[in-house]
Structures are given as structure tokens and as C-alpha cells.
Amino acid sequence: MLEKSFSDNTYQAYVRDVQKLLQFLEDEKISYLTVTLVDLQHFLFQLAQIGINERSQARIISGIKSFYAFLVLENRLQDDPTSLLESPKLPKKIPQILSIEEIDALIQAIDYSVPEGIRNRAIIETLYSCGLRVSELVELKLSDIFWQEEFIKVVGKGNKERLIPISRTALKEIKNYLTERINLPIKKGSEDIVFLNRRGNKLTRQMIFIIINKLADEIGLDKQIGPHTFRHSFATHLLEGGANLRVIQEMLGHESILTTEIYTHVDVHFLRETIMSYHPRNKKIKK
């Protein structure tokens, strides 16, 4: 048996990684027995596209190679499609991903004695729960929050709109912030913007960086982070939890450039189901 070659933890990790590939192949209507090198490279491209770093990609490739070596050994396949599949070169500086514990520590470091504290918590929860770009966060509008449906609408690159499920934790923190927001001297043109500075204007992208870096300093975090770190963490935690790769792409607003076919739009109810099933924040609050 294959599992006798590895420790139990290693074997289970390989199983999870192979399941990611099998889900991808199922979505693409490709049999794992007829997969080609190009198919596998497409899979890896999509991992990179949603922000999975090179070290995690290398681990996934190792699991896939072991799987196909086993199929060849068992005479299920004659040729190994992974024989020419190369692991990505590991950069000296790995893109940073935050653990759930680190995200919680950042939130705990927020100073709630100042009015901005409640706002900053809502910002962190929204970034992590929705995987937003910083530009999407600062442009988020009150009219684009669908409270009952638990979705937000954002305008991404190329002025493309998309619906993203938002966790109940993030919605709760935004509601808390709105009770403080009504006391601000809101400036004309910012009435519909969710996150404002103390003068009632829309927050700048630079201010979001400052808020995050200050919290990182508070907890002595030995990582260089910014708003995009939460976007990468969002994608990584969903993928590691078992979420569908194409669904993660849809929520991040990515489209594959390796195919000319029309990108398949994922049903919004399936997006919501994915967030509820696989995002860590949804395990904390139940209706």
C-alpha cells in the first residue's frame, strides 16, 4: 500500500493535495488517467493565480508526483504525466501568509479606547473574510452590502463587478462600526462609503497600510505584511480547507488567461456555500 511508504501525517497531506487536483480535473471534465503535462501546468498556473506561494505549490506537486508514481507502479498507467513537471523555483523571500492565530492576534492588538478601533477591526475582518484588494476595500459602499443575503458587490480591475460572500463575523463588525460612523462629520461625496477617516472622508490606500503595519508592530510580527497579505491568506485558507479552486478564482475576481473559452460563472449560491463551509470565520458565528 502507498501509505506504508510515508508517515501518517505525510500521507494525509498528500491525499489532500491530490484531491485538489482531482477536483480541478473534474471541473475541466478531464480524467485523471488521461491528464497531460499541459493540464497539470494549467492547474499549477491557477494555484499561482490565486496567490498560493511557491513553497505550497512545490508540496502539492510532490503529492501529485507520488500519486502518479503509484498509478504507474500498479499498472494503471503506462506513462507518468508528471515526469516532466517541474517544481517552481523557491524564491529567497516567500510571499507572506498569515495563520488564523496571527490574524486573531492582530485583531486583539487593536486599541478600542479610540473611535477608530471598532472601524479597524471591521476593516481587518472584511479584508480577510472577502479577500478584497485594498482598492476594493476603500471604495466599498454601504449600498453594495446585502445584509440579508450576506454578500457584497465590489468593482474590481477593468471595472468588472462581482458578488462576494461575506462572513457573519465581518458583517457583525461592520454593523458595530456603523454605530460609531454616524457621529462623524461625513463629507459630501463620502456619504455612501463604508470606511471613513475621522474627518468624514474616504480612507486612502496608504492609510490601510499604516493601520495594518501598526498592528503588526504591536504584536511583534516578524513578517512584512500589507492588505494583500489578507487576500493571499483568504485564498490559502480556503484552498487548504478544501474549497474549489475555480470558486476561489471567482471570488478573487481572477480569470484564466490560458483559455479562450468564456469563463464559467459560478452560481452565487455555490459561492456562499463555499464560504460557509470552508472559511474559518464562519465557524465562529451561527445564526
N, C-alpha and C positions, 0 to 999 in steps of 0.2 A: 504493500500500500504506500501511496505517495507520502502520507502524513508521517510515516516512520522515519523519513529522511530529515525531518525538521522537529524543532521543539513545538509544543502545542501552540504557544503564542505566535511563533513564526508561521505555522501552518494556517492558523485562523486569519492572520493578516493577509496571507496570500489568497485565501478564499475570498475575502472582502474585495481585494484588488481585482481578482478575476471577475467577480460579479459586476464590477463597474464596466469592464469591457463587454461582458455578455449583455448587459442592459443596453449599451451603446449599439451593439450589433443587432439586437432585437429591434431597436428604433429604426435602424437603417435597413432592416429586412435582409440581413446578411447572416448566413450560417457560420458558426464558429469553426466548422470543418472546411469551409471554402474561403475563409478570410485570406486576404492578400496583404503584402507588405504595405501597399498604399492605404488599405483600410486601417491598418494599425497606426500608420503615421497620421492619418486623419483623426483618429481617436486621441493621439498624443497632442496634436495641434489644438483640439478642443479643450483638453485639460489645461494647456498653457494659456489659452484664450480666456478662461475664467479665473486665472490667477494662481493655479496650482504650481508651486515652485519646483525648481529642477530636482531638488533632493527627493521630494514626494513623487515626482514623475519617475525618477530612477528606481524607487522602491516598487512602484506599480509595474514598471517594465520587468523587473526581476521576477515578480509574481507571475506575470503573463508568460515569460520565458519558461519558467518551471512547469506551468500548466501545459504548454505545447510540447515540452520535452517529454512529459508524462504520456501525452497522447501518441507521440511517435513510439515511445517505448512499449506501449500497449497495442501497437499496430493499428491504432485508429486513424493515423495519418502516415503518409509515406514521407512527406517533406515538411520540415519545420518552417512555418511562415515568419517566425521571429528570428531566424538565423542571421539576417542582415539588419535587424532592428537595433539601432544604436541608442544608448542612454544619453541624455543631454549632458553636456559638459557642465560640471558643477562650478558656479562662479565663486569667487572668494567671498563675496558678500551675498548671502542668501536673502531674498525678499522676506521681510518680517511678517510673521503671522502671530496673532495674539491668542493665547489659550483663553478658555472661558473664565478661568480663575484670574487671569491678568485683567480681563475686561471688568470683572466684578471689583477687582482691587482699584482700578481707575475710577469707577463709579463711587466707591466708598471714600475716595480721597477728595471728592467734591465738597466744597465749603458751602453748606446750606444756610450759613448765617448771612450771606449776601443774596440779594434778589436774583442774581444770575445763576445761583446754584441749581435751582429747580430747572431753569432753561438748559443748563449744560448737561444735566442728567438726561433730559429729553433728547438733546442732540446726539449724545453717545448712543442711547438706545435706538434711535431712529437710524443712525449710520449702520449699526451692527445688525439690526433686525431686517433692514431692507437692502443692504449692500449698495447704497447710493454713492454716486460721485459727489464730490464736495460742491460742484456747481449745481447739482440737482437738489442738494440739501438746502443751500441758501436761497434757492428760487422756489422752494416748496410753498404752496398756497393753501390757506385754510379751506378754500372752495374745492381743493383737489383731495381732501381727506374724506373718504366714505366710511363713516364711523360704524354704521350697522354692518356693512359688507366686509369691513376690515381690509380695505385696500386703499392705496394712494395712487394718484396719477402723477407721473413725472414726465418732463420733456428732456430727453437725452441728446446725444450727439446727432447732428443733422436734423434737429428739430423734430425728432421722432418721439411720439408719445407712447407710453406703455403703462400698464397697470401692474402694481407690485403688491402682493400681500404684506400686511404689516402686523407684527405680533401684538398681542393684547398687552404685553408689558410696555411696549413703546407707546401704544395708544393711551394707556393709563398715565404715563409720564407726560405726554403732550397735554392731556386734559388738566393735569396738575399745574403745568406751566401756564396754561391759558388763564387760570385764576389770578396769576400774577401779571400776565401780559396786559390785562385790561387797565392796569394802573399806569401804563407807560404813556408818554405824550406822543402817540403814534403820528408819524409824519405822512403827509399826502403822498400817495403812491405806494405806501407800505402797508395799507390797511389790510390787505389780503395775504401778506407774507407771514409765515408761521413764526420764524425765529428772528427776533429783533434785538438791537443793542439797547442800551439804557436810554438813548436819545430818541428811540422810536423809529430808527432806520433799519433797513435790511442789513444783516451781518455780512461782512466781506469773507471771501475765501481765506484770506490771511488770518482773520480773527479765529476761524475754526482751527487752523494750525496752531495758533497760540494757545487756545483753550486745551487742546489735546496734549501739546508738549509740556504745558504747565502741570497737568495731571500726571504725566509720565515722570517728571522730575519729583513730584510729591512722593511717589511710591518707590523712587529709585530704580525705575525700569531701565534695564540695560539693553535697550533696543531703540533704534531710530524709527519713530512712527509718525504717522500723519493720518488724515482722513481716509486715504486709500488703503491703509492697513486694515481698517474695519471692513472695507469692501472685500479684500482678499480673505480675511478671516471668515466673513459671511459665506463666501463660496467654498472655502476649505472645510468648514464645519458641516455644511450641508452635504458636500460630497462624501466626507468621511462618515457621515451618519447614514448614508445610503441613498441620497436623493439622486434623481435622474439628471444626467449631465445636460441634456437638451433643455430641461426645465430651468436649471441654473443659468444657462446661457440666456434664456428668455428673460429671466428676472434681472440679469445684469445689463440687458439691452445689447447683447452681442449677436452678431450674425456671422455665420461661417462664410469665409471668402474662398473656400476650396471647392464650392459647388455653385453652379449657375442656376440651379433649380430654386423656385420660390421657397423661402424659409417657412417651414411649417409652424403656424401659430399654435401655441399650446393653449388649450382651454383654460380660462381664468379660474374655474373651479378646481382644476387639477393643480394649478399654481398654489392656490390656497391650501389644498390638501397636503401638498409637499411641505409648505412652511409649517403647518400644524403638526406634521409627522416627524420632521427632521431637524427643525431649528431649535437649538437648546432653550431659547427664551420662552417657547410655548409650553414648556414643561412646568413653568412656574406659576402661571395664572390660568385658571379654568373658569369658564362661565358658570 
